[in-house]
Amino acid sequence: MAASSATGASPEAPKIVWNETQRRFETEDKKAYIEYVLRHDGKVMDIIHTFVPSSKRGMGLASHLCVAAFHHANSHSLTIIPSCSYVSEP
């Protein structure tokens, strides 16, 4: 099991998978995910929903899902609309 050490190493990030068909990024077990809708001829990614089951909360999964979505948008020159409250609230 990965754990932080005195050298500052952090636990290994969970693997996040892009599920293009369902328009979402999800954990490998598909239990936690962030959903989006493409708008304006596919130039805008509207992030509409983030879900992490109670059994997986407190692990930073929502943050990892957001990072994956933002990296994807950036690498595909997409603008993001943060409709989901998790993404839009500071």
N, C-alpha and C positions, 0 to 999 in steps of 0.2 A: 504494500500500500504506500502511495506517495505521500510525503509529508514535508513541511517546511523544515529547513535545517538552519543551523547557526550561520551558514554562509549566505543566507538570503535566498536560497533556491525555493521556488514556490511549487505547489503541487502541479502535476501535469494537467493541462487544460483538456476538457472533454472534447471528443471529436464531434464536430458539427457538420452535418451533411446538407447539401442543397438539394431539395426535392423540387425540381423545376416544374414537374407535372402538377403538383398540388400548391405550387407557389408558396413555399415555406422553407425555412431552415429549421432543422430538427436535430435532436440528439440521435445517436445511433439506434437507440431503443424506441425512437419515435414518440416518447412520452412527453418531452418538453419541446416546444416549437415557437417560432415567430412567423406569422402569416403576413403576406403582402398582396397588393393588387397593383398591376402595372397600369399606368394612366398616360395620357398624352402620347399615343402611338408608341408606348413602351419606353418612353424617355424618363418617366417618373415612377419611383417605387414608393407606394403609399403603404407604410407599415401599419397594419390595422389591428393586430392582436398578438399578444405574447401570453403563452401558457406554460406554467411549470407546476406539475402535480405536488400536492402537499408533502409527499414522501421525499421529494427532491429539492425542496425549498431551502434556502440558506446556503447553497453551494455555489452561488454565483452563475447559475446556468442562464438566467435571463440576460445577464450582461454578456456572456459568451455568445449567445444567440444574436444579440444586437451588434456586437463587433463583427460577426460573420456577415450579417446583412449589410452593414456599412462598408465593409471591405469589398463585398460583391458589387454594391452600387458604385463605389469609387472606381473599381477596376473596369466597370462597364459604362462609365461616364453618365450615371443616372443621378437625378436629383431625388432627394428623399422628402417625403411628407410624413411627419411623425404623428399619425392619427391615434395610435395606441398610447394610452396614458403613461405606460411604463417608459416609453421612448420620449415622450414630449415633456414629462415633468422632470425638473432638475433634481 
